[in-house]
Amino acid sequence: MIPKRNLFDIDDLSNEEIGSLFALAREFSERPAPRSLEGIFCANLFFEQSTRTHVSFQCAQMRLGGNVINLTPAQLSLATKGERLDDTAVTLRALGIDVLVARHPLVGAVAELGTAFEGCTINAGDGTNAHPTQALLDAFTLRDIIGELRGAAIAFVGDIRHSRVAHSSMRLLLRCGAQVRAIGPECFLDRRDVPVGVEIHRDFDAALPGLDALVMLRVQHERFEKMPIDDAAYIAAYQLDADRLRLLAAGAPILHPGPYNRGVEIVDDVTLDARWRYREQVRNGVLVRAALLHRLVHGW
């Protein structure tokens, strides 16, 4: 039986474990990954739509030789028959599932599944709360591009309040010694939305020249009923456009967790700029998730 080890948020990993993950991910980029999940059954259970995270986990699991089962809510008894999340977790383990990767729109739902699941559970995003593997792959990507993260000025821009990516990534980057900044309007950002140590800025233009890296965020309309700020006002203040690209340092990478909305937080010029490193993020996601799966199953 594999050891029970869960990843609900980035704080579940020590700095030493994260360093080990990154080293293994680097190895996987240079040589074929071992078939370390042969005989291991992995279930991907996504209650929200996903392209990058879902497919990335599938690719990582298959590269390691795992047996992959993809589940949708419609296939589960809890969709129409009233089964509880913890009952679903017990059932999946009894069926022989060893690793459960789950995404859910409710904060805490993945932890509820993982507490009842006697295997490894990985949080692939729970509501507005956490997305630890995105935080890992973003830090891995940033370290590759700009080197030492200690002292680097890294800003998250946009809908901070509803961004599970920002919530996990900010804590990880603070642990790495980065100077983390949050930029956005008051309706999407106040002191309660960020960890202690994060600087809050309203003026995007004034902040841009001093940044070493930039993470643009999507306005998550599915998380609220009505846009709390006029679209035109948001775009005018927080869209990364051609003029703002000129304010950003020549070597400062631009990241986005995806999906990105052209014409809202970014324009076409951004995706054509050499500093746009979205493809590297996506590629690194497979490497980092493969390293995580290997470590959760086989230990550090």
Sine and cosine of phi, psi and omega as CSV:
sin_phi,cos_phi,sin_psi,cos_psi,sin_omega,cos_omega
0.00,0.00,0.68,-0.73,0.03,-1.00
-0.96,0.27,0.45,-0.89,0.01,-1.00
-0.93,0.37,0.52,-0.85,0.05,-1.00
-0.99,0.10,0.92,-0.40,0.04,-1.00
-0.59,-0.81,0.83,-0.56,-0.07,-1.00
-0.94,-0.34,0.43,-0.90,0.18,-0.98
-0.81,-0.59,0.99,-0.13,0.04,-1.00
-1.00,-0.05,-0.57,0.82,0.08,-1.00
-0.41,-0.91,0.11,-0.99,-0.16,-0.99
-0.90,0.44,-0.44,0.90,0.00,-1.00
-0.94,0.35,-0.18,0.98,0.06,-1.00
-0.97,0.25,-0.17,0.99,0.02,-1.00
-0.92,-0.38,0.67,-0.74,0.09,-1.00
-0.98,0.17,0.25,-0.97,0.05,-1.00
-0.87,0.49,-0.61,0.79,0.01,-1.00
-0.91,0.42,-0.64,0.77,0.02,-1.00
-0.92,0.39,-0.62,0.78,0.03,-1.00
-0.91,0.41,-0.65,0.76,0.06,-1.00
-0.88,0.48,-0.64,0.76,0.04,-1.00
-0.91,0.42,-0.65,0.76,0.05,-1.00
-0.87,0.50,-0.72,0.69,-0.03,-1.00
-0.91,0.42,-0.63,0.77,0.03,-1.00
-0.90,0.44,-0.66,0.75,0.01,-1.00
-0.93,0.36,-0.63,0.77,0.06,-1.00
-0.87,0.49,-0.63,0.78,0.05,-1.00
-0.90,0.43,-0.66,0.76,0.07,-1.00
-0.87,0.50,-0.68,0.73,-0.03,-1.00
-0.91,0.42,-0.41,0.91,0.03,-1.00
-0.98,0.22,-0.28,0.96,-0.10,-1.00
-0.95,-0.32,-0.27,0.96,0.01,-1.00
-0.50,-0.86,0.32,-0.95,0.02,-1.00
-0.87,0.49,0.66,-0.75,0.04,-1.00
-0.93,0.37,0.55,-0.84,0.03,-1.00
-0.94,0.35,0.37,-0.93,0.02,-1.00
-1.00,0.08,0.85,0.53,-0.17,-0.99
-0.99,0.15,-0.11,0.99,0.05,-1.00
-0.95,-0.31,0.25,0.97,0.05,-1.00
-0.87,0.49,0.76,-0.65,-0.05,-1.00
1.00,0.09,-0.07,1.00,0.00,-1.00
-0.99,-0.14,0.74,-0.67,0.02,-1.00
-0.99,-0.17,0.83,-0.56,-0.01,-1.00
-0.91,-0.42,0.78,-0.63,0.06,-1.00
-0.92,-0.39,0.76,-0.65,0.06,-1.00
-0.96,-0.29,0.91,-0.41,-0.09,-1.00
-0.88,-0.48,0.97,-0.24,-0.08,-1.00
-0.90,-0.43,0.90,-0.43,0.05,-1.00
-1.00,0.03,-0.09,1.00,0.11,-0.99
-0.81,-0.58,0.46,-0.89,0.03,-1.00
-0.90,0.44,0.56,-0.83,0.00,-1.00
-0.38,-0.92,0.65,-0.76,0.15,-0.99
-0.95,-0.32,-0.91,0.42,-0.10,-0.99
-0.86,0.51,-0.82,0.57,-0.11,-0.99
-0.92,0.40,-0.71,0.70,-0.05,-1.00
-0.89,0.46,-0.79,0.61,-0.04,-1.00
-0.93,0.38,-0.59,0.81,0.03,-1.00
-0.87,0.50,-0.71,0.70,0.04,-1.00
-0.90,0.43,-0.66,0.75,0.03,-1.00
-0.87,0.50,-0.73,0.69,0.00,-1.00
-0.87,0.49,-0.69,0.72,0.00,-1.00
-0.89,0.46,-0.70,0.71,0.00,-1.00
-0.89,0.45,-0.67,0.74,-0.02,-1.00
-0.95,0.32,-0.58,0.81,0.06,-1.00
-0.88,0.48,-0.55,0.83,0.01,-1.00
-1.00,0.05,0.05,1.00,0.07,-1.00
1.00,0.10,0.27,0.96,-0.03,-1.00
-0.97,0.26,0.36,-0.93,0.14,-0.99
-1.00,0.00,0.87,-0.48,-0.18,-0.98
-0.94,-0.33,0.79,-0.62,0.07,-1.00
-0.84,-0.54,0.83,-0.55,0.02,-1.00
-0.97,-0.26,0.83,-0.56,-0.06,-1.00
-0.91,-0.42,0.58,-0.81,0.14,-0.99
-0.91,-0.43,0.43,-0.90,0.00,-1.00
-0.81,0.59,-0.57,0.82,-0.03,-1.00
-0.89,0.45,-0.38,0.93,-0.01,-1.00
-0.99,0.11,-0.15,0.99,-0.14,-0.99
-0.98,-0.19,0.49,-0.87,0.00,-1.00
-0.91,0.42,-0.45,0.89,-0.03,-1.00
-0.93,0.36,-0.29,0.96,0.00,-1.00
-0.92,0.38,-0.63,0.77,-0.10,-0.99
-0.76,-0.65,-0.20,0.98,-0.13,-0.99
-0.90,-0.43,0.13,0.99,0.14,-0.99
0.99,0.17,0.21,0.98,0.02,-1.00
-0.93,0.37,0.62,-0.79,0.00,-1.00
-0.99,0.11,0.32,-0.95,0.01,-1.00
-0.87,0.50,-0.68,0.74,-0.03,-1.00
-0.92,0.39,-0.52,0.85,0.07,-1.00
-0.93,0.37,-0.62,0.78,0.07,-1.00
-0.87,0.49,-0.68,0.73,0.00,-1.00
-0.88,0.47,-0.68,0.73,0.02,-1.00
-0.89,0.46,-0.68,0.74,-0.02,-1.00
-0.89,0.45,-0.71,0.70,-0.02,-1.00
-0.89,0.46,-0.65,0.76,0.02,-1.00
-0.92,0.40,-0.65,0.76,0.00,-1.00
-0.91,0.41,-0.45,0.89,0.05,-1.00
-0.98,0.22,-0.14,0.99,0.06,-1.00
0.96,-0.29,0.16,0.99,0.05,-1.00
-0.96,0.30,0.76,-0.65,-0.01,-1.00
-0.98,-0.17,-0.60,0.80,-0.05,-1.00
-0.80,-0.60,0.78,-0.62,-0.01,-1.00
-0.88,-0.47,0.87,-0.49,0.09,-1.00
-0.96,-0.29,0.85,-0.52,-0.15,-0.99
-0.72,-0.69,0.58,-0.82,0.14,-0.99
-0.78,-0.63,0.64,-0.77,-0.04,-1.00
-0.51,-0.86,0.58,-0.81,-0.02,-1.00
-0.95,0.30,-0.25,0.97,-0.04,-1.00
-0.99,-0.15,0.73,-0.69,0.08,-1.00
-0.87,0.50,0.76,-0.65,0.06,-1.00
1.00,0.01,-0.17,0.99,-0.06,-1.00
-0.92,0.39,-0.60,0.80,0.01,-1.00
-0.93,0.37,-0.60,0.80,0.07,-1.00
-0.90,0.44,-0.60,0.80,0.06,-1.00
-0.89,0.46,-0.70,0.72,0.07,-1.00
-0.88,0.48,-0.75,0.67,-0.10,-1.00
-0.92,0.40,-0.53,0.85,0.02,-1.00
-0.90,0.43,-0.57,0.82,-0.01,-1.00
-1.00,0.01,-0.26,0.97,-0.08,-1.00
-1.00,-0.02,0.86,-0.51,-0.06,-1.00
-1.00,0.01,0.86,0.51,0.05,-1.00
-0.39,-0.92,-0.45,-0.89,0.06,-1.00
-0.99,-0.11,0.76,-0.65,0.05,-1.00
-0.87,-0.50,0.72,-0.69,0.02,-1.00
-0.86,-0.51,0.78,-0.62,0.04,-1.00
-0.99,0.16,0.92,-0.40,0.05,-1.00
-0.99,-0.12,0.32,0.95,0.03,-1.00
0.83,-0.55,0.87,-0.49,0.08,-1.00
-0.82,-0.57,0.96,-0.29,0.02,-1.00
0.80,0.59,-0.73,-0.68,0.03,-1.00
-1.00,-0.08,0.18,0.98,-0.21,-0.98
-1.00,0.09,-0.89,0.45,-0.21,-0.98
-0.49,-0.87,0.49,-0.87,0.10,-1.00
-0.50,-0.86,0.96,0.27,-0.18,-0.98
-0.90,0.43,-0.57,0.82,-0.04,-1.00
-0.95,0.30,-0.48,0.88,0.11,-0.99
-0.93,0.38,-0.63,0.77,0.06,-1.00
-0.87,0.49,-0.67,0.74,-0.01,-1.00
-0.90,0.43,-0.73,0.68,-0.05,-1.00
-0.94,0.35,-0.54,0.84,0.04,-1.00
-0.93,0.36,-0.68,0.74,0.03,-1.00
-0.91,0.42,-0.64,0.77,0.05,-1.00
-0.87,0.49,-0.70,0.71,0.00,-1.00
-0.91,0.41,-0.71,0.70,0.00,-1.00
-0.89,0.46,-0.66,0.75,0.00,-1.00
-0.90,0.43,-0.59,0.80,0.06,-1.00
-0.88,0.47,-0.63,0.78,-0.14,-0.99
-1.00,0.06,-0.73,0.68,-0.11,-0.99
-0.96,-0.27,-0.07,1.00,0.04,-1.00
0.99,0.14,-0.74,-0.67,-0.05,-1.00
-0.85,0.52,0.79,-0.61,0.00,-1.00
-1.00,0.08,-0.35,0.94,0.00,-1.00
-0.89,0.46,0.83,-0.56,0.01,-1.00
1.00,0.06,-0.17,0.99,-0.01,-1.00
-0.96,0.29,0.67,-0.74,0.03,-1.00
-1.00,-0.02,0.93,-0.37,-0.09,-1.00
-0.82,-0.57,0.81,-0.59,-0.08,-1.00
-0.90,-0.44,0.61,-0.79,0.15,-0.99
-0.95,-0.31,0.74,-0.68,-0.14,-0.99
-0.82,-0.58,0.79,-0.62,0.14,-0.99
0.84,-0.54,-0.74,-0.67,-0.10,-0.99
-0.99,0.11,0.97,0.24,-0.03,-1.00
-0.92,0.39,-0.64,0.77,-0.12,-0.99
-0.84,0.54,-0.66,0.75,-0.09,-1.00
-0.99,-0.17,0.14,0.99,-0.09,-1.00
-0.99,-0.12,0.97,-0.26,0.09,-1.00
-0.91,0.41,-0.49,0.87,0.05,-1.00
-0.88,0.47,-0.77,0.64,-0.01,-1.00
-0.87,0.49,-0.66,0.75,-0.06,-1.00
-0.88,0.47,-0.66,0.75,0.04,-1.00
-0.98,0.22,-0.69,0.73,-0.09,-1.00
-0.92,0.40,-0.63,0.77,0.00,-1.00
-0.87,0.49,-0.69,0.73,-0.01,-1.00
-0.91,0.42,-0.64,0.77,0.01,-1.00
-0.92,0.40,-0.70,0.71,-0.03,-1.00
-0.92,0.39,-0.57,0.82,0.10,-0.99
-0.88,0.47,-0.65,0.76,0.04,-1.00
-0.90,0.44,-0.49,0.87,0.03,-1.00
-0.99,0.16,-0.06,1.00,0.03,-1.00
1.00,0.00,0.18,0.98,0.01,-1.00
-0.96,0.28,0.41,-0.91,0.16,-0.99
-1.00,-0.02,0.97,-0.23,-0.14,-0.99
-0.99,-0.11,0.74,-0.67,-0.02,-1.00
-0.81,-0.58,0.59,-0.81,0.05,-1.00
-0.88,-0.48,0.78,-0.62,-0.07,-1.00
-0.82,-0.57,0.82,-0.57,0.00,-1.00
0.10,-1.00,0.13,-0.99,0.02,-1.00
-0.97,0.25,0.33,-0.94,-0.04,-1.00
-0.86,0.51,-0.53,0.85,-0.02,-1.00
-0.93,0.37,-0.29,0.96,0.02,-1.00
-0.89,-0.46,0.04,1.00,-0.12,-0.99
-0.31,-0.95,0.90,-0.44,0.25,-0.97
-0.63,-0.77,-0.05,-1.00,-0.13,-0.99
-0.86,0.50,-0.48,0.88,-0.01,-1.00
-0.94,0.33,-0.29,0.96,-0.10,-1.00
-1.00,0.02,-0.11,0.99,-0.09,-1.00
-0.73,-0.68,0.43,-0.90,0.06,-1.00
-0.93,0.37,0.33,-0.94,0.10,-0.99
-0.87,0.49,0.72,-0.69,0.00,-1.00
0.96,-0.27,-0.21,0.98,0.03,-1.00
-1.00,0.02,0.75,-0.66,0.05,-1.00
-0.99,0.12,0.68,-0.74,0.05,-1.00
-0.97,-0.23,0.76,-0.65,0.03,-1.00
-0.78,-0.63,0.57,-0.82,0.08,-1.00
-0.97,-0.23,-0.50,0.86,-0.12,-0.99
-1.00,-0.06,0.98,-0.18,-0.02,-1.00
-0.88,0.48,-0.72,0.69,-0.06,-1.00
-0.88,0.48,-0.66,0.75,-0.02,-1.00
-0.93,0.36,-0.51,0.86,-0.06,-1.00
-0.99,0.15,-0.46,0.89,-0.15,-0.99
-0.83,0.55,-0.73,0.68,-0.09,-1.00
-0.88,0.48,-0.41,0.91,-0.06,-1.00
-1.00,-0.06,0.18,0.98,-0.10,-0.99
-0.99,-0.11,0.59,-0.81,0.13,-0.99
-0.99,-0.11,-0.32,0.95,0.03,-1.00
-0.32,-0.95,0.43,-0.90,-0.09,-1.00
-0.70,-0.72,0.74,-0.67,0.07,-1.00
-0.88,-0.47,0.93,-0.37,0.02,-1.00
-1.00,0.04,0.60,-0.80,-0.06,-1.00
-0.84,-0.54,0.55,-0.84,0.05,-1.00
-0.98,0.18,0.60,-0.80,0.19,-0.98
-0.95,0.30,0.88,-0.48,-0.15,-0.99
-1.00,-0.05,0.98,0.18,-0.06,-1.00
-0.85,0.53,-0.47,0.88,-0.03,-1.00
-0.94,0.34,-0.19,0.98,-0.04,-1.00
-1.00,-0.04,-0.13,0.99,0.00,-1.00
-0.55,-0.84,0.31,-0.95,-0.11,-0.99
-0.99,0.14,-0.60,0.80,-0.08,-1.00
-0.66,-0.75,0.69,-0.72,0.03,-1.00
-0.86,0.51,0.87,-0.49,-0.09,-1.00
-0.98,0.18,-0.01,1.00,0.04,-1.00
-0.63,-0.78,0.56,-0.83,0.03,-1.00
-0.86,0.51,0.70,-0.71,-0.04,-1.00
-0.82,0.57,-0.73,0.69,-0.03,-1.00
-0.89,0.45,-0.62,0.78,0.01,-1.00
-0.92,0.39,-0.65,0.76,0.02,-1.00
-0.89,0.45,-0.74,0.67,-0.02,-1.00
-0.88,0.48,-0.68,0.73,-0.02,-1.00
-0.88,0.48,-0.59,0.81,-0.10,-1.00
-1.00,-0.04,-0.50,0.87,-0.21,-0.98
-0.74,-0.67,0.10,1.00,0.08,-1.00
-0.98,0.20,0.70,-0.72,0.12,-0.99
-1.00,0.08,0.96,-0.27,-0.05,-1.00
-0.88,-0.48,-0.13,-0.99,-0.07,-1.00
-0.88,0.48,-0.64,0.77,0.00,-1.00
-0.90,0.43,-0.68,0.74,-0.01,-1.00
-0.95,0.30,-0.50,0.87,0.09,-1.00
-0.84,0.54,-0.58,0.82,-0.01,-1.00
-0.94,0.33,-0.33,0.94,0.03,-1.00
-1.00,0.10,-0.29,0.96,-0.06,-1.00
-1.00,0.07,0.63,-0.77,-0.01,-1.00
-0.83,0.55,0.53,-0.85,-0.10,-1.00
-0.87,0.50,-0.53,0.85,-0.06,-1.00
-0.98,-0.21,0.18,0.98,-0.07,-1.00
-1.00,0.09,0.90,-0.44,-0.01,-1.00
-0.94,0.33,0.51,-0.86,0.07,-1.00
-0.92,-0.39,0.84,-0.54,0.00,-1.00
-0.91,-0.42,0.32,-0.95,0.09,-1.00
-0.41,-0.91,0.77,-0.64,0.01,-1.00
-0.94,0.34,-0.27,0.96,-0.03,-1.00
0.96,0.28,0.38,-0.92,-0.14,0.99
-0.95,0.30,0.57,-0.82,0.00,-1.00
-0.98,-0.17,0.53,-0.85,-0.05,-1.00
-0.94,-0.34,0.96,-0.27,0.07,-1.00
-0.90,0.44,0.68,-0.73,0.01,-1.00
1.00,0.02,-0.10,1.00,0.07,-1.00
-0.91,-0.41,-1.00,0.09,-0.01,-1.00
-0.99,0.13,-0.38,0.93,0.07,-1.00
-0.68,-0.73,0.28,-0.96,0.11,-0.99
-0.90,-0.44,0.14,-0.99,-0.04,-1.00
-0.84,0.54,-0.56,0.83,-0.01,-1.00
-0.84,0.55,-0.54,0.84,-0.02,-1.00
-0.91,0.42,-0.71,0.71,-0.06,-1.00
-0.94,0.35,-0.24,0.97,0.03,-1.00
-0.99,-0.17,-0.09,1.00,-0.05,-1.00
-0.99,0.15,0.58,-0.81,-0.01,-1.00
-0.90,0.44,-0.36,0.93,-0.01,-1.00
-0.99,0.15,-0.19,0.98,0.01,-1.00
-0.96,0.27,0.92,-0.38,-0.13,-0.99
-0.90,-0.44,0.50,0.87,-0.05,-1.00
-0.86,0.50,-0.70,0.72,-0.03,-1.00
-0.87,0.49,-0.62,0.78,0.03,-1.00
-0.91,0.42,-0.64,0.77,0.08,-1.00
-0.83,0.55,-0.75,0.66,-0.06,-1.00
-0.89,0.45,-0.72,0.70,0.02,-1.00
-0.88,0.47,-0.69,0.73,-0.01,-1.00
-0.92,0.40,-0.42,0.91,0.03,-1.00
-0.87,0.50,-0.63,0.78,0.03,-1.00
-0.92,0.39,-0.69,0.72,-0.02,-1.00
-0.89,0.45,-0.74,0.67,-0.05,-1.00
-0.92,0.38,-0.64,0.77,0.00,-1.00
-0.94,0.33,-0.56,0.83,0.09,-1.00
-0.90,0.43,-0.67,0.74,0.03,-1.00
-0.89,0.46,-0.65,0.76,0.02,-1.00
-0.90,0.43,-0.73,0.69,0.02,-1.00
-0.85,0.52,-0.70,0.71,0.00,-1.00
-0.87,0.49,-0.72,0.70,-0.04,-1.00
-0.94,0.35,-0.64,0.77,0.01,-1.00
-0.89,0.46,-0.59,0.80,-0.03,-1.00
-0.99,0.15,-0.64,0.77,-0.14,-0.99
-0.95,-0.32,-0.08,1.00,0.07,-1.00
1.00,0.03,0.15,-0.99,-0.01,-1.00
-0.99,-0.10,0.00,0.00,0.00,0.00
